[in-house]
Amino acid sequence: MKTPRHIPRIVRRCVPAILLFALGASGYSALPTPIQLADSAAKKTAPQTQPARKADTSADSFDCRSGTIVGAGIGLSLGSMPEFDIWNGNLAQQLSDLGLSDTSFLVHGLDTGLLAFTVRQSPDLFSMTFPITVYVGELYPRHRLTGSLTFAYLTKEYDARIALVNDSARYFDLQQTLGLYSFTAGLTWGSRIPERYFSVDGIDRTDALIGILATPYLALQRSSTVGAPPTTDVRLTELYRAILPQVSSFSALGIAYGWRMALATIKHSSKRSGLEAELAYSGMWNTRFRTSSGATIVQADLGEKGSSAGSALSYYTSRIEISISLFRKVSSEKPRKDKP
């Protein structure tokens, strides 16, 4: 039986269509079909929809243009402290600074040991303080006004020992401490720096500040202690009596006033709170130190022995300070106009 001639022609026509259908059903297609081309064109022409953005919450709704803020912070302050320089420069470093020698008050035939002077603790070289500040501020679109109260203190210690070289059990100590304590009130006016001149990513506003300072409470205290030796030790007792008039203790109050310049930045952390950082430079005039009896403190009270020993203690000091504080916004008014 012969195969009809028309069968091969039918196979040639049907097999490609069947193969294309089978590949499309299996998820693979070497060439796009007319239906796929139509779907692709529809997707390109259809408008693209973006997922809805979440509304800004508290942090982004912070308004740095106006409002009342209260804050507290701590800083690191470095600079000159002339009263500590005078005191430190006149502390005894050897026996001769006290008018003594290694054979002072030697008892021939009874006490012939040599004396030794040792500094056990020297005062710190740098005058570093950590001032604590509380403040209230009013923010305006183009400027700000701030009132502050700052507490700061600095103490330095000195410890020396006088002993016999051949008998370490026979000695007495000479200890001194100098401390300065202050409460300073400040009033500062600031002008906001436009972002086109100065801006930092993440910072809400930057202000240039200038202000005046007054210190109604400025306490200076010097404490000196000489350890009394046993009364039965004749030589050490004589040394003790010779040294005692050369050291003194006092407590005095003074006043100070000055100026301050700073650069301050504000960064919010929530709708009503944030951080403020400052870099400041200040100058203060410290004067009129008097004891409770009305006596004026002179440089000799700090150990000065030169020509200025009789001069009243009065000096100028300048310091640089870096501080950071936390603040909270206590008002939520609309932006206010700047005061003239």
C-alpha positions, 0 to 999 in steps of 0.5 A: 500500500503506497503512502499518500503524497499529501501526508508529508506536506501536512506534517511539514505544516503541523509539526512546527505549530505543535512544537511551538505550542508545547514549548509555550505550555512548558513556560519557555519561548525562544521568540515572543508570541503575538499575545506576549508582544501585546501584553508587553506594549500594554505594560509600557503604556500603562501609568506606573503607580508608586507605593504610598509614602508614609507620612512624616512623623514626630522627628521630621515635624520639629520646628527650629525656627521658634519656641522656648527651649530648656536644656542642661549640659557639660563641657570641657574647658581649657585655658589659663589660670594665673592663680594656679600658676603663681601657686605652682611656681612657688611650691618647694621642690627641695630643702633649700626652697624652705631655707633648709639643708640636709644637715639642718638642726643636726645634733652633734654626737646624738642625731647626725643623719642627713635629711632628704626632701621628696615630692610625692605628688605634683599638681596637674600641669593643665588647668582643665575643668568640666563646667555644668550648665543649665539654660533657657532659650528663645528661638526666633527665625533669624536670631535667638536669646539665651540665659544660662547658669554655669558651675565650675571648679578646679582643685590641684594637690601637692604632697611632699615628705621630709625624712631622715636618710638613715631612718625612714620611720622618722619623717613628716609630710607637707600637703597643700591644696588650691581650689577655685569654685564659681557660679557664672550667669550669662546672657547670650544673643545669637544670629542664625547663619543662613544655610547658603553660607554654612550648613552641615548634613543633619543639623537643623540650625547654626547660630553665631553667639556673643554674650556677657558673663558675670560671676557673683560667687567666686571662691578661692581656697588654699589649704596647707597641712604639715604633719606634726612629728612626735614631740619626743623627736627633737630634731623633727620638731625643730624642722616642723616649727621652721616650716610652719610659718612658711605655709598658709591657709585661707578662704576668700571670695571674689568677683569676675566678669567678662565676655563670650563668643561661640558657634552653636548647632542644634539637631533634633532627636524627636518632635520636642527634644534634641542635642546642642553642641557649642564651641566657645571662647571666653575671657574673664577678669577676676578680682577683689578676693577678700577673706571673711574678715575683709583682708585682701588676698595678695600674691604672697598668700599663694607663695609668691616671694618676688617683687609682686608679692604684695600686689593684690590678686587680680588677673585676666584669664581666657579659655576655650570650651567644647560642650554638648547639652540636651534640650527640650522644647517647652512651647509649640507656638507658630513661628514668631517674628524677629524682634527689632 
